[in-house]
């Protein structure tokens, strides 16, 4: 997946524009779509260099986020021409309608009339490549239903949606300087990282319930472990995207997370990841009892180490008491008095 491209290259918002919390639970950015322009991302040279770094059987997807609908149409036409001219490695396009960090521009997918107009206009072009939509987090169930209803009207064109982009309108404040950590847009930025995982899971779950079955849902938001991926699969995600963890850990995070997911699936009795997609269960007393038993078992397994900790604390107390007595004796020897 490329960075979201605009018609021409742009540097984005001024630095500092990224912040990570000390506990790595939250990340914020106000990048403002810095990118090298659409020409760069569809060039054979760029695709060659990208594919050299990864499994060449993987699809190459181009993300676009034009400043206007006209910009997006120009880029879509350019991508279609590149494919027609023989660049078959471009598998599809992801239209980013969710960026909260372009100053002066609203999040497009929150404007439902505009969302429908964009999809209607693009549908008339009858592109043949895979087409997806990057969506913002919907914090109201009715808004999510409205968005899903509109997208369903274009199920012949929209192959997948991505839930979610960053949660906009977040602010991190430095207690030392008494100012925002991020310089642009008065410090307001998009929130990502583990802090957004639960909102992302809710959006994935509800989109999967609301969208037609032929539209896949891609989960993104706070994924750091194989267990996180498992939760998104249960909620209905067909695949996931990873952002903040990759930013912090680098590409090695992918192999680690895949290995953790494989191990978890094996423990759960699933033969493949696809078996658990959309299999989220309703709350039940039986399930709750199973969870309590698992927690109790985990606590008991850790009992040995807890006993060792308690023993160590008692031993430390005895040592400290003996040392205090030695000090008292030395003082008595020096001053000729002792009080016990």
C-alpha angles and dihedrals in degrees: 000000000000125000112271105278130215126197093266131018118274134183097222127215123342122271139294089052102141130065132179123193116239091245092049090235093120139030130185133193138179098182098148095217102295107190145144097249130259095281090064096050096049096043116114089229092059092045091048091052092046095049091050088065097053147024103307091212090070119099120254110226125190119213117205132188111175121189089234138019088252090057091051092050091052091051093046090051090049092051091048090051092050090054092046089050090058108274093129093161089081099092099179153319133264113204109210108216094159112069111132096182105072101106112234094013123102124222101271099211091060089064101074096188090053091045091055093046092052094049092045092052094047092046090060090061091063097212114190101208125096109280127199139173127224106215133198121235112278108215095185121062093219091055091051091050091051092050092047091049092055093046090050089061087065099041091130088063106029110073098176146357128215119222118221139016118181121304103252130219097043125146133201118193128202109224092202099054092026088225137102117281090227119065106205129072092017088296095299112143147154117280120224140152128072090327091073098044096099094050089048093051091051092051093047092048095049095041089052089052094046103039127079113264094247091065111081122214120221116201124218134161131094097352111161106142143036088255090058090054090049091055092052091049091051089052091055107270115148090198139350139231123216122207120150095036090052089048091053101035106025129227092315087079091075096063091043093051093046091051091050091049092050091052093048093048089051091051090048093050097246115141093202141008091250091064093069099043110125093358096125108147128218118251113272139170089243092054092046091051090051090052092049091049091050092051091048091049091049090050092050091050088054092048094095092059090045090053090049090051092051091048091050090051091052091048091050089052091052092048091049091049092051091048090050090052092050091051090050091052092049091050090049091051090052099044100027096240134096131185122187 
